[in-house]
Amino acid sequence: MNEKQKPVKRFKQFFKSNWLNGLLIIFLLLLIFNAGAKAFVLQGLMKIGLFKPNITLNHEKYQPASEILLTNNDGISIPLSSLKGKVVFLNFWATWCPPCIAEMPAINELYQKFSSNNNIVFVMVDTDNNPQNSSTFLSAHQYNLPLYFLSSAVGTDMFKGTLPTTLVINKKGEIVFRETGAANYNSEKFFSFLEQLSKE
């Protein structure tokens, strides 16, 4: 056996005797380099009860939401302040972000539950400002969430750059909920939280 064949033979022997380790390594590589695989694992963890949104109400610490200008998918500009009088579920996301992809089915289901409630508005802000890419993504997954893009700078009180970031703004225009990272918003507790805010 020549010197070039020795490393190949050792590699084959390693995987032959440690095939389970090999599968584990492949799985870990997929998680590291594949956004879809990461999102799939996160969705599974959400379904077993992990990644619940942390709802703690402290009326004394509410702060007013900064003004931002949004543009919807039809090119119409909407100031956030024009939504005062409604509860706003505001989510900053991107198509390449695994935690964003993971929480999207739960947000879509929550949106469907509130589709007939005119007191709650869902604002899904694509932080990449790429209408074609984000519209294609939503269509491919059969999500019919309202899509918006940033038309102005966003203050750090609203968004510090972590994706996903989700805010709930009450009818007075105050931020009453903030979550960074993925969360399962399609829970009975979160549904009740939004429903209660819509009645205030």
Contacts in CASP RR format, 6 or more apart in sequence:
PFRMAT RR
TARGET T0000
AUTHOR 0000-0000-0000
METHOD contacts of the structure
MODEL  1
MNEKQKPVKRFKQFFKSNWLNGLLIIFLLLLIFNAGAKAFVLQGLMKIGL
FKPNITLNHEKYQPASEILLTNNDGISIPLSSLKGKVVFLNFWATWCPPC
IAEMPAINELYQKFSSNNNIVFVMVDTDNNPQNSSTFLSAHQYNLPLYFL
SSAVGTDMFKGTLPTTLVINKKGEIVFRETGAANYNSEKFFSFLEQLSKE
1 9 0 8 1.000
15 22 0 8 1.000
30 37 0 8 1.000
31 37 0 8 1.000
31 38 0 8 1.000
31 41 0 8 1.000
35 96 0 8 1.000
35 97 0 8 1.000
35 98 0 8 1.000
35 101 0 8 1.000
36 98 0 8 1.000
36 101 0 8 1.000
38 98 0 8 1.000
38 99 0 8 1.000
38 102 0 8 1.000
39 98 0 8 1.000
39 99 0 8 1.000
39 101 0 8 1.000
39 102 0 8 1.000
40 102 0 8 1.000
42 51 0 8 1.000
42 98 0 8 1.000
42 99 0 8 1.000
42 102 0 8 1.000
42 103 0 8 1.000
42 182 0 8 1.000
43 102 0 8 1.000
43 105 0 8 1.000
45 51 0 8 1.000
46 102 0 8 1.000
46 103 0 8 1.000
46 106 0 8 1.000
46 182 0 8 1.000
46 183 0 8 1.000
46 184 0 8 1.000
47 184 0 8 1.000
49 184 0 8 1.000
50 184 0 8 1.000
51 103 0 8 1.000
51 182 0 8 1.000
51 183 0 8 1.000
51 184 0 8 1.000
52 183 0 8 1.000
52 184 0 8 1.000
52 187 0 8 1.000
52 189 0 8 1.000
53 166 0 8 1.000
53 177 0 8 1.000
53 179 0 8 1.000
53 183 0 8 1.000
53 184 0 8 1.000
53 185 0 8 1.000
53 187 0 8 1.000
53 190 0 8 1.000
54 179 0 8 1.000
55 177 0 8 1.000
55 189 0 8 1.000
55 190 0 8 1.000
55 193 0 8 1.000
57 176 0 8 1.000
62 170 0 8 1.000
62 174 0 8 1.000
62 175 0 8 1.000
62 176 0 8 1.000
63 157 0 8 1.000
63 174 0 8 1.000
63 175 0 8 1.000
64 173 0 8 1.000
64 174 0 8 1.000
64 175 0 8 1.000
65 80 0 8 1.000
65 88 0 8 1.000
65 157 0 8 1.000
65 158 0 8 1.000
65 167 0 8 1.000
65 169 0 8 1.000
65 173 0 8 1.000
65 174 0 8 1.000
65 175 0 8 1.000
66 80 0 8 1.000
66 154 0 8 1.000
66 155 0 8 1.000
66 157 0 8 1.000
66 158 0 8 1.000
67 79 0 8 1.000
67 80 0 8 1.000
67 81 0 8 1.000
67 152 0 8 1.000
68 79 0 8 1.000
68 80 0 8 1.000
68 150 0 8 1.000
68 152 0 8 1.000
68 153 0 8 1.000
68 154 0 8 1.000
68 155 0 8 1.000
68 158 0 8 1.000
69 77 0 8 1.000
69 78 0 8 1.000
69 79 0 8 1.000
69 80 0 8 1.000
69 150 0 8 1.000
69 151 0 8 1.000
69 152 0 8 1.000
70 77 0 8 1.000
70 78 0 8 1.000
70 79 0 8 1.000
70 80 0 8 1.000
70 123 0 8 1.000
70 125 0 8 1.000
70 148 0 8 1.000
70 149 0 8 1.000
70 150 0 8 1.000
70 151 0 8 1.000
71 77 0 8 1.000
71 78 0 8 1.000
71 148 0 8 1.000
71 149 0 8 1.000
71 150 0 8 1.000
71 151 0 8 1.000
72 78 0 8 1.000
72 146 0 8 1.000
72 147 0 8 1.000
72 148 0 8 1.000
72 149 0 8 1.000
73 131 0 8 1.000
73 135 0 8 1.000
73 146 0 8 1.000
73 147 0 8 1.000
73 148 0 8 1.000
77 151 0 8 1.000
78 148 0 8 1.000
80 88 0 8 1.000
80 90 0 8 1.000
80 123 0 8 1.000
80 169 0 8 1.000
81 173 0 8 1.000
83 121 0 8 1.000
83 123 0 8 1.000
83 169 0 8 1.000
84 171 0 8 1.000
84 172 0 8 1.000
84 173 0 8 1.000
85 119 0 8 1.000
85 171 0 8 1.000
85 172 0 8 1.000
85 173 0 8 1.000
86 118 0 8 1.000
86 119 0 8 1.000
86 120 0 8 1.000
86 121 0 8 1.000
86 171 0 8 1.000
87 119 0 8 1.000
87 120 0 8 1.000
87 121 0 8 1.000
87 168 0 8 1.000
87 169 0 8 1.000
87 170 0 8 1.000
87 171 0 8 1.000
87 194 0 8 1.000
87 197 0 8 1.000
87 198 0 8 1.000
88 120 0 8 1.000
88 121 0 8 1.000
88 123 0 8 1.000
88 167 0 8 1.000
88 168 0 8 1.000
88 169 0 8 1.000
88 173 0 8 1.000
89 107 0 8 1.000
89 110 0 8 1.000
89 111 0 8 1.000
89 120 0 8 1.000
89 121 0 8 1.000
89 122 0 8 1.000
89 123 0 8 1.000
89 166 0 8 1.000
89 167 0 8 1.000
89 168 0 8 1.000
89 185 0 8 1.000
89 194 0 8 1.000
90 123 0 8 1.000
90 125 0 8 1.000
90 158 0 8 1.000
90 166 0 8 1.000
90 167 0 8 1.000
90 168 0 8 1.000
90 169 0 8 1.000
91 107 0 8 1.000
91 122 0 8 1.000
91 123 0 8 1.000
91 124 0 8 1.000
91 125 0 8 1.000
91 164 0 8 1.000
91 165 0 8 1.000
91 166 0 8 1.000
91 167 0 8 1.000
92 125 0 8 1.000
92 127 0 8 1.000
92 159 0 8 1.000
92 161 0 8 1.000
92 163 0 8 1.000
92 164 0 8 1.000
92 165 0 8 1.000
92 166 0 8 1.000
93 100 0 8 1.000
93 104 0 8 1.000
93 124 0 8 1.000
93 125 0 8 1.000
93 126 0 8 1.000
93 127 0 8 1.000
93 163 0 8 1.000
93 164 0 8 1.000
94 100 0 8 1.000
94 126 0 8 1.000
94 127 0 8 1.000
94 128 0 8 1.000
94 163 0 8 1.000
95 101 0 8 1.000
95 126 0 8 1.000
95 128 0 8 1.000
95 130 0 8 1.000
95 133 0 8 1.000
95 134 0 8 1.000
95 137 0 8 1.000
96 128 0 8 1.000
97 163 0 8 1.000
97 164 0 8 1.000
99 163 0 8 1.000
99 164 0 8 1.000
99 181 0 8 1.000
99 182 0 8 1.000
100 163 0 8 1.000
100 164 0 8 1.000
100 182 0 8 1.000
102 182 0 8 1.000
103 164 0 8 1.000
103 181 0 8 1.000
103 182 0 8 1.000
103 183 0 8 1.000
103 184 0 8 1.000
103 185 0 8 1.000
104 141 0 8 1.000
104 143 0 8 1.000
104 145 0 8 1.000
105 141 0 8 1.000
105 143 0 8 1.000
105 186 0 8 1.000
106 183 0 8 1.000
106 184 0 8 1.000
106 185 0 8 1.000
106 186 0 8 1.000
107 122 0 8 1.000
107 124 0 8 1.000
107 145 0 8 1.000
107 185 0 8 1.000
107 186 0 8 1.000
108 143 0 8 1.000
108 144 0 8 1.000
108 145 0 8 1.000
109 186 0 8 1.000
110 185 0 8 1.000
110 186 0 8 1.000
110 190 0 8 1.000
110 191 0 8 1.000
110 194 0 8 1.000
111 122 0 8 1.000
111 144 0 8 1.000
111 145 0 8 1.000
113 186 0 8 1.000
113 191 0 8 1.000
114 120 0 8 1.000
114 122 0 8 1.000
114 194 0 8 1.000
114 198 0 8 1.000
117 195 0 8 1.000
117 198 0 8 1.000
119 171 0 8 1.000
119 198 0 8 1.000
119 199 0 8 1.000
120 194 0 8 1.000
120 197 0 8 1.000
120 198 0 8 1.000
121 146 0 8 1.000
122 145 0 8 1.000
122 146 0 8 1.000
123 146 0 8 1.000
123 148 0 8 1.000
124 145 0 8 1.000
124 146 0 8 1.000
124 147 0 8 1.000
124 148 0 8 1.000
125 148 0 8 1.000
125 149 0 8 1.000
125 150 0 8 1.000
126 133 0 8 1.000
126 134 0 8 1.000
126 147 0 8 1.000
126 148 0 8 1.000
126 149 0 8 1.000
127 150 0 8 1.000
127 159 0 8 1.000
127 161 0 8 1.000
127 163 0 8 1.000
128 134 0 8 1.000
129 149 0 8 1.000
129 150 0 8 1.000
131 147 0 8 1.000
131 149 0 8 1.000
134 147 0 8 1.000
135 147 0 8 1.000
138 144 0 8 1.000
138 145 0 8 1.000
138 147 0 8 1.000
157 175 0 8 1.000
158 167 0 8 1.000
158 175 0 8 1.000
159 165 0 8 1.000
160 180 0 8 1.000
162 180 0 8 1.000
162 181 0 8 1.000
163 181 0 8 1.000
164 180 0 8 1.000
164 181 0 8 1.000
164 182 0 8 1.000
165 178 0 8 1.000
165 179 0 8 1.000
165 180 0 8 1.000
165 181 0 8 1.000
166 177 0 8 1.000
166 178 0 8 1.000
166 179 0 8 1.000
166 180 0 8 1.000
166 183 0 8 1.000
166 185 0 8 1.000
167 175 0 8 1.000
167 177 0 8 1.000
167 178 0 8 1.000
168 175 0 8 1.000
168 176 0 8 1.000
168 177 0 8 1.000
168 193 0 8 1.000
168 194 0 8 1.000
168 197 0 8 1.000
169 175 0 8 1.000
169 176 0 8 1.000
170 176 0 8 1.000
170 197 0 8 1.000
170 200 0 8 1.000
171 197 0 8 1.000
171 200 0 8 1.000
176 197 0 8 1.000
177 193 0 8 1.000
END
